[in-house]
Amino acid sequence: MENYSIFKLMKHSLSYHENWKRVWRSVVPKKNYDVIVVGGGGHGLATAYYLAKTHGIKNVAVIEKGFLGGGNTARNTTIIRSNYLWDEAAQLYELSLKLWEGLSKELNYNVMFSQRGVLNLGHTLQDMRDIERRVNANRLNGIDGHVVSPKEIKKIAPLINISQDIRYPILGASWQPRGGTARHDAVAWGYARAADALGVDIIQHTPVTALNCENGKVKGVETKYGSIGADRVACVVAGNSGVLASMAGFKLPIESRPLQALVSEPVKPCLNTVVMSNAVHGYVSQSNKGDLVIGAGVDSYNGYGQRGSFCIIEHTLQAICELFPSFSRVQMNRQWGGVVDTTPDACPIIGLTPVENLYFNCGWGTGGFKATPGSGYVFADTVANGTPHTLAKPFSIERFYSGALIDEHGAAGVAH
């Protein structure tokens, strides 16, 4: 068996991938679908997968303007956690975390989910009050969480600087052991392969140029292939959500901004957890390849650029070097920005729109990656049944009219 495997590996390596089986089909779209999912990132692919797997709706197309997972799915720092403050948000992210815990088995594809834990640092008395409140709220919701001291933080992350003489001394942190990271492209590929196996058509490099609506009802989309009809259209396009909503004649309460991230040269294992800090405005983990993955905040201006501002990078690296002085000797390899869409209360919009049979899933801000499985699950249920999933109900667009906001600015991350 071992010799056969080595022979097979050598055979494939010499074929220059020509004889490798495609992970998903390349198709020409049909004229009509039951559901069109606009957006081929993690959320869109997860939506298509659960539509087919859980609800039996397999006449589905995923239409992506670029390549699968090439948007925010590929432009984030892959942090996964569920330690949000309010019940509505905590339950949604906890569903997602539970799905993450079984996702590799579910998809039969290794998404490299690593439960290395997440530390959220506190630097002031108010930080610590907020941390204690959030941990207590988490535990009431059955979500793991602990308040830890600087000495306990040092045991978890030995290189961290807990001196009380620095500009922002560390007073403590929240600690969620079940949090961690996953491989961003593996998540997209895993969902794409599984959805394709169930009959979902995946169409790449095909921008949607218009949403076809008649008498207040969506009929399909316009693409380079012409009109493609659909009974229902589900839009999951992150920072471009406002653009698609305008095609349908309504406005979303979101703003799109570049979100910064960087990776360093690979170094030997030195950080086996995720460290986040709202006060010094940065967060860091170490990938399986050894790079330090560093996240920053959103730029202060609105825009659709994927580069961001140097001043944000400079500020973030100052913060990371204060937390981890030894990192000052590490070279940065590359930097990028993702276009995130943020709402006034730092929570997503999931559900129906003013246009019949048109659904939107957007406004995840900087927290979209961690929500991928849960978002796809509840959005697929909403689209399949025409009514919001129980966990999606609080995140309807109507809350911005009724005033029933879910203010998660404190727990959402450093970018808000």
C-alpha positions as CSV (number, residue, x, y, z in Angstrom):
1,M,0.0,0.0,0.0
2,E,2.8,2.4,0.9
3,N,4.7,1.7,-2.4
4,Y,1.4,2.2,-4.3
5,S,0.9,5.6,-2.7
6,I,4.4,6.7,-3.5
7,F,4.0,5.6,-7.1
8,K,0.7,7.4,-7.4
9,L,2.2,10.6,-5.9
10,M,5.1,10.5,-8.3
11,K,2.7,9.9,-11.3
12,H,0.6,13.0,-10.4
13,S,3.7,15.1,-9.8
14,L,5.1,14.3,-13.2
15,S,1.8,15.1,-14.9
16,Y,2.0,18.8,-13.9
17,H,-1.6,18.5,-12.5
18,E,-3.0,17.6,-16.0
19,N,-4.5,14.3,-14.9
20,W,-5.7,15.5,-11.5
21,K,-9.4,15.3,-10.9
22,R,-11.1,18.8,-10.7
23,V,-12.4,19.7,-7.3
24,W,-15.5,21.2,-8.8
25,R,-17.0,21.4,-12.2
26,S,-16.6,24.3,-14.6
27,V,-20.1,24.8,-16.1
28,V,-22.0,27.1,-18.4
29,P,-25.0,28.4,-16.5
30,K,-28.5,27.2,-17.1
31,K,-31.3,29.6,-18.1
32,N,-33.1,29.2,-14.8
33,Y,-32.4,28.1,-11.2
34,D,-34.4,27.7,-8.1
35,V,-31.8,29.9,-6.2
36,I,-29.0,32.0,-7.4
37,V,-26.4,32.8,-4.8
38,V,-24.4,35.9,-5.7
39,G,-21.0,35.7,-4.1
40,G,-18.5,32.8,-4.1
41,G,-16.8,33.5,-0.8
42,G,-17.1,31.3,2.3
43,H,-20.6,32.6,3.3
44,G,-22.0,32.2,-0.2
45,L,-20.6,28.7,-0.7
46,A,-21.8,27.6,2.7
47,T,-25.2,28.9,1.9
48,A,-25.3,26.9,-1.4
49,Y,-24.1,23.8,0.4
50,Y,-26.7,23.9,3.2
51,L,-29.4,24.7,0.6
52,A,-28.6,21.4,-1.2
53,K,-27.6,19.3,1.9
54,T,-30.1,20.4,4.5
55,H,-33.1,21.6,2.4
56,G,-32.8,19.5,-0.8
57,I,-32.7,22.5,-3.1
58,K,-30.0,21.4,-5.6
59,N,-30.9,23.5,-8.6
60,V,-28.6,26.3,-7.3
61,A,-26.0,28.4,-8.9
62,V,-23.2,30.3,-7.1
63,I,-22.1,33.3,-9.3
64,E,-18.7,34.9,-8.4
65,K,-17.2,37.9,-10.1
66,G,-13.7,36.7,-9.5
67,F,-12.3,33.4,-8.3
68,L,-13.8,31.4,-5.4
69,G,-12.7,32.7,-2.0
70,G,-10.8,35.5,-3.6
71,G,-12.5,38.3,-1.8
72,N,-12.7,38.7,2.0
73,T,-12.3,35.0,2.5
74,A,-8.7,35.3,1.3
75,R,-8.2,38.7,2.9
76,N,-8.6,38.1,6.7
77,T,-6.7,36.9,9.7
78,T,-8.8,33.7,10.1
79,I,-9.7,34.2,13.8
80,I,-12.6,32.1,15.2
81,R,-14.4,32.8,18.5
82,S,-17.9,33.1,19.8
83,N,-17.4,35.3,22.9
84,Y,-19.8,38.1,22.0
85,L,-21.8,40.0,24.6
86,W,-25.4,40.0,23.7
87,D,-27.5,36.8,23.6
88,E,-28.5,37.2,19.9
89,A,-24.9,37.6,18.6
90,A,-23.4,35.1,21.0
91,Q,-25.9,32.4,20.0
92,L,-25.2,32.9,16.3
93,Y,-21.5,32.8,16.7
94,E,-21.7,29.8,19.0
95,L,-23.7,27.9,16.4
96,S,-20.9,28.7,14.0
97,L,-18.2,27.6,16.4
98,K,-20.0,24.3,17.0
99,L,-20.2,23.8,13.2
100,W,-16.4,24.6,12.9
101,E,-15.7,21.9,15.4
102,G,-17.1,19.2,13.1
103,L,-16.6,20.9,9.7
104,S,-13.6,18.9,8.4
105,K,-15.6,15.7,9.0
106,E,-18.8,17.2,7.6
107,L,-17.1,18.3,4.3
108,N,-14.6,15.4,4.2
109,Y,-12.0,18.1,3.7
110,N,-9.4,19.3,6.1
111,V,-10.1,23.0,6.9
112,M,-7.2,23.0,9.4
113,F,-9.4,24.2,12.3
114,S,-7.0,24.7,15.3
115,Q,-8.6,25.4,18.7
116,R,-5.5,27.2,20.1
117,G,-7.6,29.6,22.1
118,V,-8.2,33.4,22.0
119,L,-7.0,36.1,24.4
120,N,-8.7,39.5,24.5
121,L,-6.5,41.8,26.5
122,G,-7.6,44.5,29.0
123,H,-5.4,47.5,29.6
124,T,-7.7,49.7,31.7
125,L,-10.1,49.3,34.6
126,Q,-13.0,49.9,32.2
127,D,-11.5,47.2,29.8
128,M,-11.5,44.7,32.7
129,R,-15.1,45.6,33.7
130,D,-16.2,45.0,30.2
131,I,-14.3,41.8,30.0
132,E,-15.8,40.5,33.2
133,R,-19.3,41.4,32.0
134,R,-18.8,39.7,28.7
135,V,-17.3,36.5,30.2
136,N,-20.2,36.3,32.7
137,A,-22.7,36.8,29.8
138,N,-20.9,34.1,27.8
139,R,-21.0,31.6,30.6
140,L,-24.7,32.2,31.1
141,N,-25.1,31.3,27.4
142,G,-23.1,28.1,27.9
143,I,-20.1,29.5,26.1
144,D,-16.6,28.9,27.5
145,G,-14.8,31.9,28.9
146,H,-12.5,32.8,31.7
147,V,-11.0,36.0,33.1
148,V,-7.2,35.5,33.4
149,S,-4.5,37.5,35.2
150,P,-1.3,38.8,33.6
151,K,0.6,35.9,35.1
152,E,-1.8,33.4,33.5
153,I,-1.5,35.3,30.2
154,K,2.2,34.9,30.4
155,K,1.8,31.1,30.8
156,I,-0.4,31.0,27.7
157,A,1.8,33.3,25.6
158,P,5.3,33.4,27.1
159,L,6.7,36.1,24.8
160,I,4.2,38.7,25.8
161,N,5.3,41.7,27.7
162,I,3.4,42.0,31.0
163,S,5.6,44.8,32.5
164,Q,3.6,47.5,34.2
165,D,6.0,50.2,32.9
166,I,4.9,50.1,29.3
167,R,2.5,52.6,27.7
168,Y,-0.5,50.2,27.9
169,P,0.1,47.7,30.7
170,I,-1.9,44.5,30.6
171,L,-4.3,44.1,33.5
172,G,-5.9,40.9,32.4
173,A,-7.8,39.3,29.6
174,S,-10.7,37.1,28.6
175,W,-9.7,33.6,27.5
176,Q,-11.8,31.4,25.2
177,P,-10.0,28.0,24.9
178,R,-12.3,26.7,22.2
179,G,-11.5,29.7,19.9
180,G,-8.7,29.5,17.3
181,T,-8.0,29.7,13.6
182,A,-8.7,27.8,10.4
183,R,-7.2,27.8,6.8
184,H,-9.2,30.4,4.8
185,D,-8.9,28.9,1.3
186,A,-9.5,25.4,2.6
187,V,-12.9,26.5,3.9
188,A,-13.9,27.9,0.5
189,W,-12.5,24.8,-1.3
190,G,-14.2,22.4,1.1
191,Y,-17.6,24.0,0.8
192,A,-17.2,24.4,-3.0
193,R,-16.3,20.7,-3.5
194,A,-19.1,19.5,-1.2
195,A,-21.7,21.8,-2.9
196,D,-20.6,20.7,-6.4
197,A,-21.0,17.1,-5.4
198,L,-24.6,17.8,-4.5
199,G,-25.3,19.3,-7.9
200,V,-24.7,23.0,-7.3
201,D,-23.3,24.9,-10.3
202,I,-20.3,27.1,-9.5
203,I,-19.7,29.9,-12.0
204,Q,-16.5,32.0,-11.6
205,H,-15.3,35.2,-13.3
206,T,-18.9,36.3,-13.9
207,P,-19.8,39.7,-12.5
208,V,-23.5,40.3,-11.9
209,T,-24.3,43.6,-13.7
210,A,-27.9,43.9,-12.8
211,L,-30.7,42.4,-10.7
212,N,-33.8,41.9,-12.8
213,C,-36.8,43.0,-10.8
214,E,-40.5,43.3,-12.0
215,N,-43.3,44.7,-9.9
216,G,-41.3,44.6,-6.7
217,K,-40.2,41.0,-7.2
218,V,-36.7,39.6,-8.3
219,K,-36.7,37.5,-11.4
220,G,-33.0,36.8,-11.9
221,V,-29.7,38.4,-12.7
222,E,-27.8,39.9,-15.7
223,T,-24.3,38.5,-16.5
224,K,-22.0,38.1,-19.4
225,Y,-24.0,35.1,-20.3
226,G,-27.1,37.2,-20.6
227,S,-30.2,36.9,-18.3
228,I,-30.3,34.0,-15.8
229,G,-33.6,33.5,-14.2
230,A,-34.2,32.5,-10.6
231,D,-37.1,32.0,-8.2
232,R,-35.0,33.5,-5.4
233,V,-31.7,35.4,-5.3
234,A,-29.4,35.4,-2.3
235,C,-26.7,38.1,-2.2
236,V,-23.6,37.5,0.0
237,V,-21.0,39.9,-1.4
238,A,-19.5,41.6,1.7
239,G,-18.2,45.1,0.8
240,N,-20.1,45.2,-2.4
241,S,-23.5,44.7,-0.8
242,G,-24.4,48.3,-1.1
243,V,-23.7,48.2,-4.8
244,L,-26.0,45.2,-5.4
245,A,-28.8,46.7,-3.2
246,S,-28.7,49.9,-5.3
247,M,-29.3,47.7,-8.4
248,A,-32.6,46.6,-6.7
249,G,-33.6,50.1,-5.8
250,F,-33.0,50.3,-2.1
251,K,-30.3,51.4,0.3
252,L,-28.6,49.4,3.0
253,P,-27.4,51.0,6.3
254,I,-23.8,49.9,5.8
255,E,-20.4,51.5,5.0
256,S,-17.6,49.8,3.1
257,R,-14.0,50.4,4.2
258,P,-10.6,48.7,3.7
259,L,-9.5,46.4,6.6
260,Q,-5.7,45.9,7.1
261,A,-3.7,42.7,7.6
262,L,-0.1,41.7,7.3
263,V,2.0,38.5,7.4
264,S,5.7,38.2,8.4
265,E,8.4,36.0,7.2
266,P,8.1,32.5,8.7
267,V,9.8,32.0,12.1
268,K,10.0,29.0,14.4
269,P,6.9,28.3,16.6
270,C,6.7,31.0,19.2
271,L,3.0,31.9,19.7
272,N,0.5,29.1,20.1
273,T,-2.6,31.2,20.6
274,V,-4.4,34.3,19.3
275,V,-3.8,37.6,21.1
276,M,-6.2,40.5,20.5
277,S,-6.2,44.0,22.0
278,N,-8.8,46.7,21.4
279,A,-6.8,49.4,23.2
280,V,-3.5,49.1,21.3
281,H,-5.4,48.2,18.2
282,G,-3.9,45.0,16.9
283,Y,-4.1,41.3,17.0
284,V,-1.7,38.5,16.1
285,S,-1.4,34.7,15.8
286,Q,1.1,32.4,14.1
287,S,0.1,30.3,11.1
288,N,1.0,26.7,10.6
289,K,3.7,27.8,8.2
290,G,5.3,30.0,10.8
291,D,4.3,33.4,9.6
292,L,3.0,35.9,12.1
293,V,-0.5,36.9,11.0
294,I,-1.2,40.5,12.1
295,G,-4.5,42.3,11.9
296,A,-5.2,46.0,12.2
297,G,-8.3,48.2,12.1
298,V,-10.3,49.6,9.2
299,D,-9.3,52.8,7.5
300,S,-11.1,55.9,8.6
301,Y,-12.4,56.6,5.1
302,N,-15.0,54.7,3.0
303,G,-13.8,53.0,-0.1
304,Y,-13.4,49.8,-2.1
305,G,-9.6,49.7,-2.3
306,Q,-7.7,46.6,-1.2
307,R,-4.5,48.2,-0.1
308,G,-5.3,50.5,2.8
309,S,-3.2,53.3,4.4
310,F,0.4,53.1,5.6
311,C,-0.4,55.0,8.8
312,I,-2.7,52.1,9.9
313,I,0.0,49.6,9.3
314,E,2.6,51.7,11.2
315,H,0.3,52.1,14.2
316,T,-0.5,48.4,14.3
317,L,3.1,47.3,14.2
318,Q,3.9,49.7,17.0
319,A,1.2,48.1,19.0
320,I,2.3,44.5,18.3
321,C,5.9,45.4,19.1
322,E,4.9,46.8,22.4
323,L,3.0,43.6,23.2
324,F,5.8,41.4,21.8
325,P,9.2,43.2,21.8
326,S,11.0,40.3,20.2
327,F,8.8,40.6,17.1
328,S,10.5,43.9,16.3
329,R,13.3,41.8,14.6
330,V,10.9,40.0,12.2
331,Q,10.5,41.2,8.6
332,M,7.1,41.7,7.1
333,N,6.4,39.8,3.9
334,R,3.2,41.4,2.5
335,Q,0.3,43.5,3.4
336,W,-3.3,43.7,2.0
337,G,-6.7,45.0,2.7
338,G,-10.2,43.5,2.5
339,V,-13.3,45.5,1.8
340,V,-15.6,45.1,4.8
341,D,-19.2,46.3,5.2
342,T,-20.0,47.7,8.7
343,T,-23.4,48.5,10.2
344,P,-24.2,51.0,12.9
345,D,-24.4,48.3,15.6
346,A,-21.5,46.2,14.3
347,C,-23.8,43.2,13.7
348,P,-24.9,41.6,10.4
349,I,-28.0,41.9,8.3
350,I,-29.5,38.5,7.5
351,G,-32.8,38.1,5.8
352,L,-35.5,39.5,3.6
353,T,-35.4,42.8,1.7
354,P,-38.0,45.2,0.3
355,V,-37.9,43.3,-2.9
356,E,-39.8,40.0,-2.8
357,N,-37.6,36.8,-3.0
358,L,-34.4,38.9,-2.8
359,Y,-32.3,38.1,0.3
360,F,-29.2,39.8,1.7
361,N,-26.5,38.5,4.1
362,C,-24.1,41.3,4.8
363,G,-22.7,43.8,7.3
364,W,-20.4,41.4,9.1
365,G,-17.7,44.0,9.4
366,T,-14.5,42.5,10.6
367,G,-16.1,39.3,12.0
368,G,-17.2,37.6,8.9
369,F,-14.8,34.7,8.6
370,K,-15.5,33.3,12.1
371,A,-19.2,33.2,11.2
372,T,-18.9,31.3,7.9
373,P,-20.6,28.0,8.8
374,G,-23.3,29.5,11.0
375,S,-24.0,32.3,8.6
376,G,-24.4,29.9,5.7
377,Y,-26.6,27.6,7.8
378,V,-29.1,30.2,9.0
379,F,-29.1,32.1,5.6
380,A,-29.9,28.9,3.7
381,D,-32.8,28.2,6.1
382,T,-34.1,31.7,5.6
383,V,-33.9,31.5,1.8
384,A,-35.3,28.0,1.6
385,N,-38.3,28.8,3.8
386,G,-38.9,32.4,2.9
387,T,-38.9,33.4,6.6
388,P,-36.0,34.2,8.9
389,H,-34.3,31.4,10.8
390,T,-34.8,31.8,14.6
391,L,-31.3,32.9,15.1
392,A,-31.5,35.3,12.1
393,K,-34.7,37.1,13.2
394,P,-32.9,39.7,15.4
395,F,-30.6,40.6,12.5
396,S,-33.3,41.8,10.0
397,I,-32.9,45.1,8.3
398,E,-36.0,46.3,10.2
399,R,-34.1,46.8,13.4
400,F,-32.6,50.0,12.0
401,Y,-36.2,51.4,11.8
402,S,-37.5,49.9,15.1
403,G,-34.4,50.8,17.1
404,A,-33.9,47.2,18.3
405,L,-30.2,47.3,17.7
406,I,-27.6,44.7,18.9
407,D,-24.6,46.9,19.9
408,E,-21.6,44.7,19.6
409,H,-18.9,47.3,19.1
410,G,-17.0,46.2,22.2
411,A,-16.9,42.5,21.3
412,A,-16.8,42.7,17.5
413,G,-13.1,43.4,17.3
414,V,-10.5,46.1,17.2
415,A,-11.8,47.5,13.9
416,H,-15.0,49.0,15.3
